[in-house]
Amino acid sequence: MERSALLDRITLNPEVCHGKPTIRNKRYMVTSMLDYLAGGDTIDELLEEFDDLERDDFLACIAYANTMLKVGESAIIHSIAA
């Protein structure tokens, strides 16, 4: 799946989880899923635990985190250069 299609799975809705990034407007916060992955859970294990999520949802969380890191790094570089 293309990166942009993955990122389309991440939603920001002020009525869901206080506007924090979630998966497909469900109550699964991106940060929570990343915590599971960072804790050593595999995507396959998480798919068993959260049967209404798909493999691409977890890949979308990783892609979103990567994008946010790039944006943050870019902002830091621009503020140093200014």
Order of alpha helices (4+ residues) and beta strands (2+ residues): alpha-beta-beta-alpha-alpha-alpha
